[in-house]
Amino acid sequence: MGRTVPSTRMAVESEVDRIRKLMDYIHDRELKRAFEEIIDSYADIAPVFRAVPPYDKAYAIVLAGLARALKRIDEIERKVDSGR
């Protein structure tokens, strides 16, 4: 019998569950919100990882969070620059 490899979605979902358990011990609201934002951001990039599965499931979540944060920084910079 061969072994069944979990799909990328299943692997990432298990990591998300682990992060959510970690969040139970974080009392700072802003930090919890940041973690939630990182988890939510994975939906933005999930289709890419279906095509090219990540080597590490945590990497996929962190990369998605960083990508969303950089997009927001760019938006803020554009608004600040246009207001000058």
C-alpha positions as CSV (number, residue, x, y, z in Angstrom):
1,M,0.0,0.0,0.0
2,G,1.2,3.5,-0.8
3,R,1.1,6.4,1.5
4,T,-1.3,9.2,1.0
5,V,0.3,12.7,1.0
6,P,-2.0,15.4,2.3
7,S,-3.0,18.1,-0.1
8,T,-1.5,21.5,0.2
9,R,-4.8,22.8,1.5
10,M,-5.0,20.2,4.2
11,A,-1.4,20.7,5.2
12,V,-1.8,24.5,5.5
13,E,-5.1,24.1,7.4
14,S,-3.3,22.0,10.0
15,E,-0.7,24.7,10.4
16,V,-3.5,27.4,10.7
17,D,-5.1,25.3,13.5
18,R,-1.7,25.2,15.2
19,I,-1.3,29.0,14.9
20,R,-4.9,29.5,16.3
21,K,-4.0,27.4,19.3
22,L,-0.9,29.6,19.8
23,M,-3.1,32.7,19.6
24,D,-5.1,31.4,22.6
25,Y,-2.0,32.4,24.7
26,I,-1.6,35.9,23.2
27,H,-3.4,38.5,25.2
28,D,-2.5,41.6,23.2
29,R,-5.4,42.4,20.9
30,E,-3.3,44.0,18.2
31,L,-1.0,41.1,18.0
32,K,-3.9,38.7,17.8
33,R,-5.4,40.8,15.0
34,A,-2.1,40.7,13.2
35,F,-1.9,36.9,13.4
36,E,-5.5,36.7,12.2
37,E,-4.6,39.0,9.3
38,I,-1.7,36.7,8.4
39,I,-3.9,33.6,8.4
40,D,-6.6,35.3,6.4
41,S,-4.1,36.5,3.8
42,Y,-3.3,33.0,2.8
43,A,-6.5,33.0,0.7
44,D,-4.9,35.7,-1.5
45,I,-2.1,33.4,-2.5
46,A,-3.6,29.9,-2.1
47,P,-4.1,29.3,-5.9
48,V,-0.4,29.9,-6.5
49,F,0.5,27.1,-4.0
50,R,-2.0,24.7,-5.6
51,A,0.1,25.1,-8.8
52,V,3.5,25.1,-7.0
53,P,3.2,23.4,-3.6
54,P,5.3,25.0,-0.9
55,Y,8.1,23.1,0.6
56,D,7.0,24.2,4.1
57,K,3.4,24.9,5.1
58,A,4.4,27.6,7.6
59,Y,6.4,29.3,4.8
60,A,3.2,29.6,2.7
61,I,1.3,31.3,5.5
62,V,4.2,33.7,6.4
63,L,4.8,34.6,2.7
64,A,1.1,35.4,2.2
65,G,1.2,37.6,5.3
66,L,4.3,39.4,4.1
67,A,2.8,39.9,0.6
68,R,-0.4,41.5,2.0
69,A,1.6,43.7,4.4
70,L,3.8,45.0,1.6
71,K,0.7,45.7,-0.6
72,R,-0.7,47.8,2.3
73,I,2.5,49.6,2.8
74,D,2.6,50.5,-0.9
75,E,-1.0,51.8,-0.7
76,I,-0.2,53.9,2.3
77,E,2.9,55.3,0.6
78,R,0.9,56.2,-2.5
79,K,-1.8,58.0,-0.4
80,V,0.9,59.9,1.5
81,D,2.7,60.8,-1.7
82,S,-0.5,62.0,-3.4
83,G,-1.4,64.2,-0.5
84,R,1.8,66.2,-0.8
